[in-house]
Amino acid sequence: MRIPRGIVAVLARLLQTPVIGYVLGRVMLRRLLRVLAASEARPR
Amino acid sequence: MSRPARRHFFISIDEEDIRRQADRSTARWRDRCPLSPIDGLAVAIKDQFAVAGTATTSGRAHAGHVSDADAVAVARLRRAGAILFGKCNMDELALGSSGCNPHHGCVRNPHDATRQSGGSSSGCAALVGAGITPLALGSDFGGSLRIPAAYCGAFALKPSYGRVPVAGMQSIVRSLEHVGPMASSVDGLIAAFQILTEHTVVLPQPHDLVFGICDAWLLRVEPPVRTVVEAVLAELARRRVRMRRVHLPDLDQAYAIGSLICAAEAAAAFPRSCRRGLGAAARLTLGIGDMISPAEYARALAARARFSSQMLAACADVDAIVLATTPRTAPRHRCGVLDEPQIAERLAFTMPFNLTGAPVVQAPCGRDALGLPVGVQFAAPLGADAAALALALAIELSGMHATSL
């Protein structure tokens, strides 16, 4: 699942706030790790 | 076209020095002793490479110290008589693919100033695409040579990993970083590649080659881009290049693996003490890198090895793969906005070949209905740079790069 564009845009404008940057970073990292886990689960 | 300065192509440029280099080259040609075929050609340098007597910013607001010596790639170009034509703008720390730099301005696309140039080698691609310089030197750890070249209508070569030394450049993601040229023609790429590698390239005949096409990857691109890729396939068939269908691993997987490695290695290369004054996008990527644990980084490296062996097995019977460079043409500028889905979408097509280290040529192969360039990649197995160049040359000779839909 991808983050809707509108939400990303609003969050990006708030990125100067370290807390928002941290939260967005966490969300993005979780998504990347989910794709990584899916690739590990695939039959080889 | 407005003046280049307004388009933010450069971070620094020394016009007097350029004139001095040009005068020396003119004298060499007058004395009939040019140093190489590119003696006197202007080469734009991404501001990630050390050039003696200049500061290197890597797109940051403040430069570090002034370099005493050229980076190895720059030194080879200088020895060949190339005119070093300014330090070009780029995404901050190369951690972006839009061409928007928070300190040095957003590089405008030479074909439509409302569109992105792509990045991170944004200034280089815009200069070559605009016809201002015939050559440029850039780097690529996720698509940084190929994406801007595709958006701006330039040729680019991401050579096999390690073919061009990275020494003397501010390397951000060492395990994925490739140094390579951009040019206004495949001949330009070949000439620059020979100088950068100090080796001669012998191109195979296109009709001796077999190229692969992956239907699943082709279906993921927008119709105007797909039309151009299909025209390239038809032209290769007309030139008796044999085609084979291949089944390649999932593109999203490559983006995720590559992004994890990039973020982790960039964060290690730029610890918190070095981040003062960075823009939001670079800080975000480095922040993600800080959160990646050693175990997660190790998982990403293992996944990279697995992905590379899957690609190798899938491509065992072909000499190159043909695919779009980006799934759509240059999008509109949205300065200051981090569009993560857009980034994921475009890096998915370029990142696979940073994971494998394979050589790729990006060639402009047509235009969409708005006149924006469409890029196609020719990716060969590791070490087979000549095969990718041969296919790109065949397409260039067909005149497709100048055609519109």
HADDOCK unambig.tbl for C-alpha pairs under 7 A between the chains (distance, minus, plus):
assign (segid A and resid 2 and name CA) (segid B and resid 341 and name CA) 6.87 0.50 0.50
assign (segid A and resid 5 and name CA) (segid B and resid 339 and name CA) 6.65 0.50 0.50
assign (segid A and resid 8 and name CA) (segid B and resid 338 and name CA) 6.81 0.50 0.50
assign (segid A and resid 8 and name CA) (segid B and resid 339 and name CA) 6.39 0.50 0.50
assign (segid A and resid 9 and name CA) (segid B and resid 337 and name CA) 5.52 0.50 0.50
assign (segid A and resid 9 and name CA) (segid B and resid 338 and name CA) 6.25 0.50 0.50
assign (segid A and resid 9 and name CA) (segid B and resid 339 and name CA) 6.55 0.50 0.50
assign (segid A and resid 12 and name CA) (segid B and resid 337 and name CA) 5.61 0.50 0.50
assign (segid A and resid 12 and name CA) (segid B and resid 338 and name CA) 5.47 0.50 0.50
assign (segid A and resid 13 and name CA) (segid B and resid 336 and name CA) 6.96 0.50 0.50
assign (segid A and resid 13 and name CA) (segid B and resid 337 and name CA) 6.51 0.50 0.50
assign (segid A and resid 15 and name CA) (segid B and resid 280 and name CA) 6.07 0.50 0.50
assign (segid A and resid 16 and name CA) (segid B and resid 280 and name CA) 6.18 0.50 0.50
assign (segid A and resid 21 and name CA) (segid B and resid 284 and name CA) 6.07 0.50 0.50
assign (segid A and resid 25 and name CA) (segid B and resid 284 and name CA) 6.14 0.50 0.50
assign (segid A and resid 25 and name CA) (segid B and resid 287 and name CA) 6.63 0.50 0.50
assign (segid A and resid 25 and name CA) (segid B and resid 288 and name CA) 5.25 0.50 0.50
assign (segid A and resid 26 and name CA) (segid B and resid 288 and name CA) 6.91 0.50 0.50
assign (segid A and resid 29 and name CA) (segid B and resid 288 and name CA) 6.31 0.50 0.50
assign (segid A and resid 32 and name CA) (segid B and resid 256 and name CA) 5.00 0.50 0.50
assign (segid A and resid 35 and name CA) (segid B and resid 253 and name CA) 6.15 0.50 0.50
assign (segid A and resid 35 and name CA) (segid B and resid 256 and name CA) 6.30 0.50 0.50
assign (segid A and resid 36 and name CA) (segid B and resid 253 and name CA) 6.59 0.50 0.50
assign (segid A and resid 36 and name CA) (segid B and resid 256 and name CA) 6.40 0.50 0.50
assign (segid A and resid 36 and name CA) (segid B and resid 257 and name CA) 6.45 0.50 0.50
assign (segid A and resid 39 and name CA) (segid B and resid 253 and name CA) 6.42 0.50 0.50
